[in-house]
């Protein structure tokens, strides 16, 4: 077990740090999303979009520094981060609404469409957040903050 931990220690620590940043970010995001949707009555896309924009700014800085420990930030890093967030957001929240509707229909919980749209949207936002978290971690790890890319750029910069 210890050998397995040592082999995957860096990955495990990234997941733990990403989770810590994510807990703060998810709580902040859910509060913003719930207030915008339920109290201010913005629609599903606008309330979740504003929430994810605000959370993404926090996430970018926290994950670059704490999770993936990126020191050499190239000029494309914010653009890769933004592209990752946009793709994860659009996929997760586009999938969440129909998925929740289908799951409630299949389970019989929607009782022929008697659940209010606000309930369906709130459940879909929670599902969307879950899908987003998984996609975002792997997008940031494999696309945005790839450590191999930054180490290679450091070597090139030192040689130049």
Secondary structure, 3 states (H helix, E strand, C coil): CHHHHHHCHHHHHHHHHHHHHHHHHHHHHHHHHHHHHHHCCCCHHHHHHHHHHHHHHHHHHHHHHHHCCCCCCCCCHHHHHHHHHHHHHHHHHHHHHHHHHHHHHHHCCCCCCCCCHHHHHHHHHHHHHHHHHHHHHHHHHHHHCCHHHHHHHHHHHHHC
